[in-house]
Amino acid sequence: MVALVILLVAACGGGGTRVAAGPRRLPPADPRAVQLFLDANRTAGRGPRFEEQAISQYRQALQIDPRLWEARYNLALLLRSRGDLASALGELRRARETQPGSRDVALALGDTLREAGRYDESIEVLRAYIDGDRDAVDVRVALVMSLRAATRYDDALEQAREVLVRQPSNVQALAAVGRIYYARGEHEVAALVLRKALALDERNAAVHNDLGLVALAQGDDQEAFVEFARAVELDPTFIVARLNKAAVLVQAGDYEGASAEYRRAIQTDDTNAEAHLGLGIALRGLGRHQEARAEYQRAIELEPSRPAPYFNLGVLLAEFLRDRPGALPHFRAYLERAAENAPQREAAERYVRDIQGDAPAAAPARPAPGGGRGGRGRGGPQRPAAPRGGSR
């Protein structure tokens, strides 16, 4: 459930006790808008099925009093949880214009910009807040994540050290440092730092997942599996860790076990294209080709710009369902989307040539990975809607 700001109602229209020092003083909010705000909070607290009603109530409150920035902030959180980042950003920017002193708004805006891949803007927002409050540790941690996402590792380490000067036992900062060293390929140092973070919070699922990624990079699949399994045990809804666990099972040839993990991920989020792609790969390994085909098609439906499902579907059709002409458009679609240095590009080009020439294809290529080990490329400790990457 989205973590709405509820306590701010005590200062609706004003600065409030949950904002940074020196908030802008505003005129008292319209009581009718405040009541709708309270009603919306209660509605949102009833669960996901009531989110649409809560959104409507927040918007009604804002129609009455557009300066009620707390309602705009809560509305933005709900919109972001539903994947509507553009609308969430619009509401957060308006909330920030009304109340620039709110730490909650600064954090949410920085996080949402990072999730949208707009790293420079995220960094700008978070830096601006820190300039006014040097000891805002949570904002500085968010800045570390945005700098890391932008591959500005030296700057990220500098900010992480600033956090640790103020809070030596800050697990998020230590984990961020470990992830930076991991991204740099300094795996032994990354493991050392992450173990230190785990000593402070042994039940941190994100850190266990990060240690699993480090173990994979060091070639220790067994240790990686243990860490991913521990992360999932601690948080069964942690999809990234479950996908990583499933990917290790695929590599070990345990398609039945992998299939079960991918299905659990889909139960948590049916819109996760990576989970559907991974399930397709596992089902193909089990010889359940029509089911695999449906999963590849679902992955394409969810993320049409992603290359891997097209390649896997092409291989399935060409080699297992004996439909080489039907495979051709999927290989072409893959080539249109894949990077020039993509590992499966050469195999896809060969398939296209062979099918067009009606000649037998060369030995079947391996399925393009679904990225299940990953979450590696999108990482960072998460606040309500942070990017994936071995972090929460």
Helices and strands as residue ranges (DSSP letters): G 7-11, H 31-44, G 48-50, H 51-64, H 69-81, H 85-98, H 103-115, H 119-132, H 137-149, H 153-166, H 171-183, H 187-200, H 205-217, H 221-234, H 239-251, H 255-268, H 273-285, H 289-302, H 308-315, I 316-320, H 324-337, H 345-356, G 376-378
